[in-house]
C-alpha cells in the first residue's frame, strides 16, 4: 500500500486513521528520480528527509530511518497499516473524515509515551514476538511439507 499511496497526485498520509497518528509531522515527501547511484542523489534524499524518520518517494515507495532494526520494522509496520486504511477509505469514492488539527501533536506524544512496556522497549518486544511467529510458522511448514519439497 505504501507504493500505491506514493502514486497518487497527493501522496500525503492523512491523520485520519489511528495508525497514522504516530507519523504526524514525521514524513517528508520527494519526487523519486532514479536509483541513487551517485552521492549527489543520496545527499538530495538525505536533505529532503531532514529530521524526519520517513521519506515517501513519489511513484516508488518509502525509506524509513530508525535507531534499530526493531524500531525500523515497527515504523514500516504501522506506516503500512495507515496507508492501507487510507487507500481502502479512498476506494469508496467518499471523502475520509479528517481528525481536527488541534489534537495531532498531543496524540503523537501519547503514542510515543508507550515506548516502554514493563521496562522493555516496546518495539523490541513487538519484533521478537513476530520473529517467534515466523519461527513457529517455519517449523509447521517443515513438518507438514513432504520430505525433500523444501
Number of C-alpha atoms within 10 A of each C-alpha: 17 23 17 15 24 24 15 12 9 9 19 15 21 17 21 18 19 14 17 21 27 21 22 16 14 15 20 20 17 17 12 16 11 8 8 13 8 8 9 10 15 13 12 12 20 13 11 15 21 13 12 15 18 23 21 24 22 22 19 17 16 21 16 17 17 13 8 11 13 18 19 18 18 18 19 18 12 17 23 19 17 25 24 17 18 21 18 13 16 12 10 9 8 8 9 15 11 10 14 9 8 8 11 19 15 12 15 17 14 13 15 12 9 11 13 13 10 6 7 10 14 17 21 18 14 14 17 13 12 12 12 11 12 12 12 12 12 12 12 11 12 14 10 9 11 9 8 6 6 7
